[in-house]
Amino acid sequence: MAFLTKEDVLLKIKNDAIVAVVRGSTAEKAEEIVKSCIDGGINIIELTFTVPYVHRIIEKISQKYSDSILLGAGTVLDASTARIAMLSGAQFIVSPHFDPEITRMCNRYRVANMAGILTVKEAIEAMEAGVDILKLFPGGLFGPAFIKDIKGPLPYAQIMPTGGVSVETVSLWIKAGAVAVGVGSNLMKGDVQENAAALIREIKKSKNERA
């Protein structure tokens, strides 16, 4: 994949509208899951820092699949980890919370940033700091209606729910106004490729209906 600017990355995330959250315990397992995601039609992958030495896995996968996927780092808890992820090949940074230092680091190097929020106050603080996409986490605690509630006072908020998104619920999130969804555990249950393909079908259908 040719060099992508921050704007390119954000546009692809919004166009594809799905990020696969991968927690492979080894490089081999992560590669296996990534391949299944690609075969099922998901080309945006988030590898989380809950896995030991995941920066090495990010580096390996970013080199191997550089022409096939958009690769990001998840569960990034501080700015130094964000920089390590960038240097390893991550094209976007995802955190379960909002940390202005992480956002400052991402903005310094023009890397797309998603930060976790749960309230309108947190959403406003994150947007004021320059967060690109608000990660509603854990989304399953609130449901799709929460996006409509946030978009009442903040219609321009770009929101991506993660947690609780499944084949059965993804259409509800998209129709509620989610710019994208993050799917982890529900994607890994059973056949990853089949789940990925089913999610892609539901997203395309929902986006057409929303239009």
C-alpha positions as CSV (number, residue, x, y, z in Angstrom):
1,M,0.0,0.0,0.0
2,A,1.4,3.4,-1.0
3,F,2.1,5.9,1.7
4,L,-1.2,7.2,3.2
5,T,-1.7,10.5,4.8
6,K,-3.7,10.9,7.9
7,E,-6.6,12.1,5.8
8,D,-6.3,9.0,3.6
9,V,-6.4,6.7,6.6
10,L,-9.5,8.4,8.1
11,L,-11.3,8.3,4.7
12,K,-10.6,4.5,4.4
13,I,-11.9,3.9,7.9
14,K,-15.1,5.8,7.2
15,N,-15.5,4.1,3.8
16,D,-15.0,0.6,5.1
17,A,-16.7,1.3,8.4
18,I,-15.2,-1.7,10.2
19,V,-12.0,-2.3,12.2
20,A,-11.1,-5.8,13.3
21,V,-9.7,-5.8,16.8
22,V,-7.1,-8.7,16.9
23,R,-5.5,-10.0,20.1
24,G,-3.4,-12.8,18.7
25,S,-1.1,-14.2,21.4
26,T,1.7,-14.8,19.0
27,A,2.9,-13.4,15.7
28,E,1.8,-16.6,13.9
29,K,-1.7,-16.5,15.5
30,A,-2.1,-12.9,14.7
31,E,-1.1,-13.5,11.1
32,E,-3.6,-16.3,10.9
33,I,-6.4,-14.1,12.1
34,V,-5.4,-11.2,9.9
35,K,-5.4,-13.5,6.8
36,S,-8.9,-14.7,7.8
37,C,-10.1,-11.1,8.1
38,I,-8.7,-10.2,4.7
39,D,-10.2,-13.3,3.1
40,G,-13.6,-12.3,4.6
41,G,-13.3,-8.7,3.3
42,I,-12.0,-6.7,6.4
43,N,-8.9,-4.8,5.5
44,I,-8.5,-2.6,8.6
45,I,-6.8,-4.3,11.5
46,E,-6.1,-3.1,15.0
47,L,-3.5,-5.1,17.0
48,T,-3.7,-4.5,20.7
49,F,-0.9,-3.8,23.2
50,T,-2.4,-6.3,25.6
51,V,-0.2,-8.8,23.8
52,P,3.5,-8.9,25.0
53,Y,5.9,-7.5,22.4
54,V,3.0,-6.7,20.1
55,H,5.1,-3.9,18.5
56,R,7.2,-6.7,16.9
57,I,4.0,-8.3,15.6
58,I,2.9,-5.0,14.2
59,E,6.2,-4.5,12.5
60,K,6.1,-8.0,10.9
61,I,2.5,-7.8,9.8
62,S,2.9,-4.3,8.5
63,Q,5.7,-5.4,6.3
64,K,4.0,-8.6,5.1
65,Y,0.6,-7.1,4.3
66,S,1.7,-3.6,3.4
67,D,-0.2,-3.7,0.1
68,S,-3.3,-5.3,1.6
69,I,-4.4,-3.7,4.9
70,L,-4.6,-0.6,7.0
71,L,-2.9,-1.5,10.3
72,G,-3.3,0.2,13.6
73,A,-2.4,-0.3,17.3
74,G,-5.0,-0.6,20.1
75,T,-5.1,-0.4,23.9
76,V,-2.5,2.3,23.7
77,L,-2.4,3.7,27.2
78,D,0.3,6.4,27.0
79,A,2.2,8.6,24.5
80,S,5.4,6.6,24.6
81,T,3.5,3.5,23.6
82,A,1.9,5.4,20.8
83,R,5.3,6.4,19.4
84,I,6.6,2.9,19.6
85,A,3.5,1.7,17.7
86,M,4.0,4.4,15.0
87,L,7.7,3.4,14.5
88,S,6.6,-0.2,14.2
89,G,4.3,0.6,11.4
90,A,0.9,1.5,13.0
91,Q,-1.1,3.8,10.8
92,F,-3.6,4.7,13.4
93,I,-3.7,4.7,17.2
94,V,-6.6,3.5,19.4
95,S,-7.0,4.0,23.1
96,P,-9.8,2.9,25.5
97,H,-9.7,6.3,27.1
98,F,-8.9,9.9,26.2
99,D,-5.3,11.0,27.1
100,P,-4.3,14.5,25.7
101,E,-0.7,13.4,25.6
102,I,-1.5,10.5,23.3
103,T,-3.5,12.9,21.0
104,R,-0.6,15.4,21.1
105,M,1.8,12.7,20.0
106,C,-0.5,11.6,17.2
107,N,-1.0,15.1,16.0
108,R,2.7,15.8,16.1
109,Y,3.3,13.0,13.6
110,R,0.0,13.3,11.7
111,V,-1.3,9.9,12.7
112,A,-5.0,9.2,13.1
113,N,-6.2,9.0,16.7
114,M,-9.2,7.3,18.2
115,A,-9.8,7.8,21.9
116,G,-12.4,6.2,24.2
117,I,-15.3,8.3,25.6
118,L,-18.5,7.6,27.6
119,T,-20.0,11.0,28.1
120,V,-20.8,14.2,26.2
121,K,-18.2,16.0,28.4
122,E,-15.5,13.5,27.5
123,A,-16.5,13.8,23.8
124,I,-16.1,17.5,23.8
125,E,-12.8,17.4,25.6
126,A,-11.5,14.9,23.2
127,M,-12.6,16.8,20.1
128,E,-11.2,20.0,21.4
129,A,-7.8,18.3,21.9
130,G,-7.9,17.0,18.3
131,V,-9.1,13.4,18.5
132,D,-10.2,12.3,15.1
133,I,-12.7,9.6,15.9
134,L,-14.4,9.1,19.3
135,K,-14.4,5.4,20.4
136,L,-17.6,4.7,22.3
137,F,-16.3,2.0,24.7
138,P,-17.6,-0.2,25.9
139,G,-20.4,0.2,23.4
140,G,-22.4,-2.8,24.6
141,L,-23.2,-1.0,27.9
142,F,-25.2,1.7,26.1
143,G,-26.4,0.4,22.7
144,P,-26.9,2.3,19.4
145,A,-29.4,4.8,20.8
146,F,-26.5,6.4,22.7
147,I,-25.0,7.6,19.4
148,K,-28.2,9.4,18.5
149,D,-28.2,11.0,22.0
150,I,-24.6,12.2,21.6
151,K,-25.3,13.4,18.1
152,G,-28.2,15.5,19.3
153,P,-25.9,18.2,20.8
154,L,-22.9,17.1,18.8
155,P,-24.1,16.3,15.3
156,Y,-20.6,16.6,13.9
157,A,-19.1,14.0,16.3
158,Q,-17.4,11.0,14.6
159,I,-18.2,8.0,16.7
160,M,-17.0,4.4,16.5
161,P,-18.5,1.9,19.0
162,T,-16.3,-1.0,20.1
163,G,-17.5,-3.8,22.4
164,G,-20.9,-5.4,21.9
165,V,-20.9,-5.1,18.1
166,S,-21.9,-8.3,16.3
167,V,-23.4,-9.5,13.1
168,E,-26.8,-9.2,14.7
169,T,-26.3,-5.6,16.0
170,V,-23.9,-4.0,13.5
171,S,-26.7,-2.6,11.3
172,L,-28.3,-0.9,14.2
173,W,-25.0,0.9,15.0
174,I,-24.5,2.0,11.4
175,K,-28.1,3.3,11.1
176,A,-27.7,5.1,14.4
177,G,-24.9,7.2,12.8
178,A,-21.7,5.3,13.7
179,V,-18.9,6.3,11.3
180,A,-17.4,2.8,11.8
181,V,-17.5,-0.1,14.2
182,G,-14.8,-2.0,16.1
183,V,-15.3,-5.7,16.4
184,G,-13.2,-8.0,18.4
185,S,-14.5,-11.0,20.5
186,N,-17.6,-11.4,18.4
187,L,-15.5,-11.6,15.2
188,M,-13.3,-14.3,16.8
189,K,-16.2,-16.6,17.8
190,G,-16.3,-19.5,15.3
191,D,-15.0,-19.0,11.8
192,V,-13.3,-15.6,11.5
193,Q,-13.6,-15.4,7.7
194,E,-17.3,-16.2,7.7
195,N,-18.0,-13.7,10.5
196,A,-16.0,-11.0,8.7
197,A,-17.9,-11.6,5.4
198,A,-21.2,-11.5,7.3
199,L,-20.3,-8.2,9.0
200,I,-19.2,-6.7,5.7
201,R,-22.6,-7.7,4.1
202,E,-24.6,-6.1,6.9
203,I,-22.6,-2.9,6.9
204,K,-23.0,-2.4,3.1
205,K,-26.7,-3.1,3.4
206,S,-27.1,-0.7,6.3
207,K,-25.1,2.1,4.6
208,N,-27.3,1.7,1.5
209,E,-30.5,1.9,3.6
210,R,-29.2,4.8,5.6
211,A,-28.4,6.7,2.4
